[in-house]
Amino acid sequence: MTSHNLWDALRNGFLHSFVPKNTLTLSSGDGIGHLIEDNGKINLKCEDLYTDFNDACNEVISMSCYPSTKMDSPLLYVPDIPDNTSYSGTTMN
């Protein structure tokens, strides 16, 4: 199996601009196959990408311990907002 470095195109692209970099193409159904290089770009077939992503998530979930406590920490803390506070942050009297 050929290994493709999708880190830069996916992670870094989404991190900085919410879209993958232009080194990727996307297909589905009978389109170009998954992880096939075409005109210097790697194609991701959405059905196969979903399967790969699902398998990777299940693998991480099934791990008995993580190398750090990061996975056990809350992602986001949302404080309680008093009923008399508007969404603009000002107190309503």
Rosetta silent file (secondary structure, phi, psi, omega in degrees, C-alpha in Angstrom):
SEQUENCE: MTSHNLWDALRNGFLHSFVPKNTLTLSSGDGIGHLIEDNGKINLKCEDLYTDFNDACNEVISMSCYPSTKMDSPLLYVPDIPDNTSYSGTTMN
SCORE:     score description
SCORE:     0.000 S_00000001
   1 L     0.000  132.807  178.260    0.000    0.000    0.000 S_00000001
   2 L   -79.119  136.298  178.070    1.303    3.426   -0.931 S_00000001
   3 L   -96.748  130.550  178.258    1.473    5.936    1.903 S_00000001
   4 L  -113.424  134.218  178.065    0.302    9.471    1.163 S_00000001
   5 L   -87.122   96.133 -178.977    1.196   12.375    3.404 S_00000001
   6 L   -94.104   -1.069 -176.688   -2.179   14.087    3.747 S_00000001
   7 H   -55.195  -52.868 -175.705   -1.173   16.010    6.865 S_00000001
   8 H   -65.114  -46.612 -175.416   -0.231   19.215    5.093 S_00000001
   9 H   -70.022  -39.969 -178.139   -3.119   19.255    2.631 S_00000001
  10 H   -89.026  -64.318 -174.731   -5.863   18.297    5.084 S_00000001
  11 H   -62.051  -53.221 -176.546   -4.853   19.309    8.591 S_00000001
  12 H   -69.339  -36.818  177.527   -2.864   22.408    7.730 S_00000001
  13 H   -62.902  -49.466  179.850   -5.261   23.479    4.983 S_00000001
  14 H   -66.277  -36.626 -178.176   -8.316   23.197    7.212 S_00000001
  15 H   -62.837  -39.816 -173.625   -6.527   24.738   10.164 S_00000001
  16 H   -95.879  -25.877 -176.629   -5.585   27.907    8.310 S_00000001
  17 H  -140.981    7.652  178.634   -8.396   28.392    5.790 S_00000001
  18 L    63.725   16.359  174.215  -11.124   25.809    6.538 S_00000001
  19 L  -141.208  150.242  176.706  -10.552   24.106    3.172 S_00000001
  20 L   -68.193  157.451  177.867   -8.012   21.535    2.064 S_00000001
  21 L   -67.611  165.400 -174.501   -5.109   22.775   -0.005 S_00000001
  22 L   -76.580   16.706  176.364   -5.365   22.525   -3.790 S_00000001
  23 L   -91.097    3.357 -179.239   -3.258   19.352   -3.867 S_00000001
  24 E  -121.252  150.224  169.796   -6.412   17.266   -3.325 S_00000001
  25 E  -126.440  163.881 -177.634   -9.448   16.404   -5.405 S_00000001
  26 E  -129.968  135.689  176.914  -12.681   14.761   -4.289 S_00000001
  27 E  -137.680  172.427  174.891  -14.812   12.184   -6.079 S_00000001
  28 L  -152.425  170.864  177.371  -17.640    9.779   -5.340 S_00000001
  29 L    58.388 -124.436 -177.576  -19.450    6.888   -6.939 S_00000001
  30 L   -90.872   13.884  179.944  -17.789    5.808  -10.179 S_00000001
  31 L   -70.405 -164.732  179.524  -15.339    8.747  -10.223 S_00000001
  32 L   -57.421  143.162 -178.279  -11.587    8.546   -9.763 S_00000001
  33 L   -67.017  167.368 -177.702  -10.521    5.952   -7.178 S_00000001
  34 L   -73.590  134.422  178.180   -9.449    6.658   -3.620 S_00000001
  35 L    59.387   34.058  175.982   -5.856    7.841   -3.076 S_00000001
  36 E   -98.451  132.380  177.674   -5.156    7.856   -6.813 S_00000001
  37 E   -84.035  130.160 -179.742   -2.780   10.536   -8.090 S_00000001
  38 E  -139.547  118.206 -178.783   -4.174   12.466  -11.055 S_00000001
  39 L    55.167   39.234  177.245   -2.389   15.464  -12.593 S_00000001
  40 L    78.723    7.107  179.713   -0.178   15.788   -9.502 S_00000001
  41 E  -120.326  145.766  178.855   -3.130   15.813   -7.103 S_00000001
  42 E   -91.407  127.974  178.875   -4.285   13.058   -4.766 S_00000001
  43 E   -92.302  136.207  174.080   -7.951   12.104   -5.148 S_00000001
  44 E  -111.813  117.390  176.562  -10.052   11.259   -2.116 S_00000001
  45 E   -85.458  119.960 -167.675  -13.147    9.201   -2.893 S_00000001
  46 H   -58.094  -36.797  179.346  -15.656   10.338   -0.268 S_00000001
  47 H   -65.177  -42.493  179.465  -17.095    6.875    0.467 S_00000001
  48 H   -73.078  -35.605  176.965  -13.639    5.392    1.059 S_00000001
  49 H   -62.414  -41.803  177.575  -12.463    8.449    2.966 S_00000001
  50 H   -60.624  -45.644  179.467  -15.427    8.061    5.315 S_00000001
  51 H   -61.139  -45.998  178.606  -14.604    4.389    5.870 S_00000001
  52 H   -60.854  -44.382 -178.713  -10.925    5.185    6.543 S_00000001
  53 H   -65.264  -43.242  178.579  -11.855    8.008    8.923 S_00000001
  54 H   -61.014  -44.650  178.416  -14.404    5.838   10.751 S_00000001
  55 H   -61.968  -42.158  179.479  -11.852    3.035   11.154 S_00000001
  56 H   -65.374  -41.422  178.260   -9.240    5.470   12.496 S_00000001
  57 H   -63.151  -43.977  178.613  -11.713    6.961   14.983 S_00000001
  58 H   -63.427  -35.262  177.368  -12.715    3.516   16.229 S_00000001
  59 H   -64.378  -43.677  179.015   -9.055    2.608   16.655 S_00000001
  60 H   -66.257  -42.843 -179.541   -8.423    5.693   18.798 S_00000001
  61 H   -61.993  -35.579 -176.694  -11.596    5.128   20.825 S_00000001
  62 L   -79.961   -7.245  179.333  -10.603    1.526   21.533 S_00000001
  63 L   -64.362  136.138 -177.562   -7.169    2.462   22.916 S_00000001
  64 L   -78.365  -26.477  176.287   -6.939    1.571   26.589 S_00000001
  65 L  -149.267  152.529 -179.061   -4.673    4.484   27.447 S_00000001
  66 L  -106.581  155.133 -179.508   -3.506    7.595   25.737 S_00000001
  67 L   -67.121  -12.538  177.753    0.041    8.963   25.723 S_00000001
  68 L  -148.830  176.291  177.976   -1.205   12.061   27.572 S_00000001
  69 L   -88.439    3.774 -177.778   -4.243   13.300   29.446 S_00000001
  70 H   -56.657  -39.735 -178.159   -5.169   15.595   26.565 S_00000001
  71 H   -69.699  -20.517 -179.857   -7.815   13.162   25.319 S_00000001
  72 H   -92.543   -6.802 -177.676   -9.451   13.115   28.754 S_00000001
  73 L   -87.679  145.678  176.669   -9.634   16.908   29.066 S_00000001
  74 L   -60.609  143.610  179.114  -12.743   18.869   28.070 S_00000001
  75 L   -76.548  -37.251 -173.458  -12.453   20.493   24.660 S_00000001
  76 L  -146.375  136.687  175.863  -14.430   23.604   25.553 S_00000001
  77 L  -107.900  125.671  177.686  -15.670   25.188   28.752 S_00000001
  78 L  -115.468  112.608 -178.604  -18.908   27.178   28.572 S_00000001
  79 L   -71.516  155.998  173.989  -19.613   29.184   31.727 S_00000001
  80 L   -67.210  138.337  178.960  -23.130   29.609   33.063 S_00000001
  81 L  -110.175  122.846  179.177  -24.653   32.872   31.872 S_00000001
  82 L   -57.703  147.936 -178.323  -27.037   34.620   34.311 S_00000001
  83 L   -60.746  -23.822 -177.179  -30.600   35.024   33.001 S_00000001
  84 L   -93.223   17.920  179.240  -30.306   38.814   33.212 S_00000001
  85 E  -109.552  129.687  178.326  -27.347   39.004   30.804 S_00000001
  86 L   -80.798  169.093 -179.203  -27.929   39.725   27.133 S_00000001
  87 L   -67.782  -17.172  178.936  -25.914   38.021   24.404 S_00000001
  88 L   -81.251   -5.488  178.834  -23.888   41.221   23.919 S_00000001
  89 L    93.386   -2.042  178.683  -22.494   40.761   27.405 S_00000001
  90 L   -90.780  149.818  179.529  -24.311   43.724   28.926 S_00000001
  91 E   -84.982  131.576  179.179  -26.517   43.307   31.985 S_00000001
  92 L   -93.228  132.047  179.418  -30.188   43.959   31.435 S_00000001
  93 L  -111.678    0.000    0.000  -32.000   45.828   34.235 S_00000001
